[in-house]
Amino acid sequence: MAEGYARVALTNSYEFAQGSGYALPEYPFVAPPELGSGKPGRHAIVIAGGGLAGLTMACSLARLGVAAVLLDEDNTVGVKGASSRGICYTQRSLEIFQRLGVYDKIAGKGIQWSVGRTFAGDDEVYSFDLKQQAQYNLSCQPPFINIQQFYIEAFLVDRIRELGHVDLRWNNRITAFQDGRVATLTVATPQGEYTIEADHVIDATGSRSPFRKWVGASVTAKKGDDRWCIADVRFSKHPPVERHTWIEAPFNDNRAVWQHLMGDGVWRIDYQMAPNADPEQVSREDVVRERLSRQFGADCELEIVWVGPYAYRSECVDQMRHGRVFFMGDAAKVVSPFGARGGNTGIADAENLAWKLAAVVKGRAAPSLLDTYHDERHEAARQNVLVTNRTARFLRPADGAERLFRSAALSLARQYPFARQFVNTGRMAIANPYTASRACCDGGGLPVQNVAFRWADGAAGTVNDLLQWADGRLLLMLFGDVAASDLRRVQALAASAPLLAVQVVGKGDRAAAREHVRDPQGHLKGACHVFGHSWALVRPDAYVAATGEAVDASLVEALGKALGTAEVAA
């Protein structure tokens, strides 16, 4: 590394990490053209940060054919000293990754699971099987896959290189920012400094984002004293492929423990520590081995791949857009990992903003559509902070009413099934609804699962296939028999707006449109949250923008809102 370009500093106590570690890929530094020309480069979109959210954003833009530059201060994926990080990826994230073309690699490397069991001492007090729940059981993707985060990031890097459009710049650290006629960023590299200009800047730099200070973003934060030690371990023994949680683990001084299997036969064990625990001491390898032997027995052979301490907190920026800057991922909000709401919500942030930016850059939507990113993803962030804070209080209750409630809930759950709903070890993340979005009308703001249907020729298809066909346009699905007059209105709309219209033919319906698909089991209709003869307007991020029963002015209004303008030619 050239003198003057410091290595990436460790944060979050990761300097105390132990273990044999993971082998992370390294990417070469390539001198950007601005260094040679001495002139600022001008780009429509610059993404700051090559973590999970930033790379998902870059890959989403690349899939839509939109050029961007991604700047990352490191030369690898993951975080040096904390390379494992997130592990649980929700069905919604997996559906997004399927659209981006990396799902098959994730499924091949990761571990699918749907069953979770919760214990208090030796007693099982709660269990679930996500495959039996309606919000999970129709998608072509499983409820969850566990995989080390850096694998997904590496798959995204490879996919971005395949797609083109995005310039990935490693060892490029942003050191200054100004927002004016354009956004101006100063970038340091191993070979010197340069300036780059952008119409839009995506801040995905993580929880210590410098952009918060640069734009004066206010933050609502709550710092707790909940401390944990995370261990990635290979065992000679093989626990069940389920999520096991102990609220009061007898082998951890009656504190909480999480247990998950990930890729490569590595188990993630999270141990709750005392509030005043010393991070250096709790992550010492001999201390970790003693803790593991209490849980799995002294005769268990094990390899410590990675171990490190962590302290959870929650915070959320009050505005996710500041002028030309958009906050996403941990730069926008930090939540406790209970229920897998951390990395997954950053993935959803990226998918939400990517299609809107692509539509604006291509002239398909009004610039005001970008304001709805805050409407939708800030609502999701607030909800995730609320849900995870409730779990944190259950796992580390304050003396008094909170501790009394938890003791009562556990005592009742040991005896009565009705009380098990009060046991809170993390409400598993699902796609957040958008209830206050300016881009949605009646029936809108709800996610659409990646369910299966049949093409007109009988071949199998999925919702993601329809979105791929739409290619960044809105997708209008007309369910049931469609009158000739309605077809003419829809064809006129599609001729003047970025819209793909498809008739969905159910059992007993007749195909009136050339562009039609078959939904004999009604899964597509159910996924779009409609009934009878109706329509659903679906966005490129697989959210319903609106539903209706008649092809009339309400559809025109829905199109206008979904595109950031009320004026759409009919």
Disulfide bonds with the S-S distance in Angstrom:
none
